[in-house]
Amino acid sequence: VYKRQTIYDNSWIQVQHHEVLNPSGKPGIYGTVHFKHLAIGIIPIDTDGYTYLVGQYRYPLKKYSWEIPEGGGDLKNNPILDAKRELKEETGLEAKKWTELLRINTSNSVTDELGIIYLAEDLELFQSSPDEDEDLVIKKIHFEEAFAMVMNGEILDSLSIAAILKVKVLLFS
């Protein structure tokens, strides 16, 4: 990198323009998005094999999306604390058993965002309390239906796909 410029900065992301030398030694450019929070995903599974999906309109995509419960995590916090908060906020669920399923780079060609996905089990339902900027629809479905939604392209969210496919292999194969 021989020149770097911050183009945009807010509390969630920073966008930078980089002037670089490419592998052949010629000038090139690169745009990067630095994420200031973790991406946290939770796949809750109850004793009967049901899970909970969250439906919401995603502004960047200009369309509705079905996803596992997700949110942002503070880089300084233990991510499990943010996962527990997100699950309760979005679905009203609390879990007694937590397992880290995987870590994922969500779009490593342009971002440094790290996603951490948890399996939540031994569930108890309370009242949800979504953030004021969220208009969520919660859907309780059997895990196999969620898997079918991934396979037929109804679920396109990367954290959700990774979580559902891993749970399919670990718990439902």
Secondary structure, 3 states (H helix, E strand, C coil): CCEEEEEEECCCEEEEEEEEECCCCCEEEEEEEEECEEEEEEEEECCCCEEEEEEEEECCCCEEEEECCEEEEECCCCHHHHHHHHHHHHHCEEEEEEEEEEEEECCCCCECCEEEEEEEEEEEECCCCCCCCCCCEEEEEEHHHHHHHHHCCCCCCHHHHHHHHHHHHHHCC
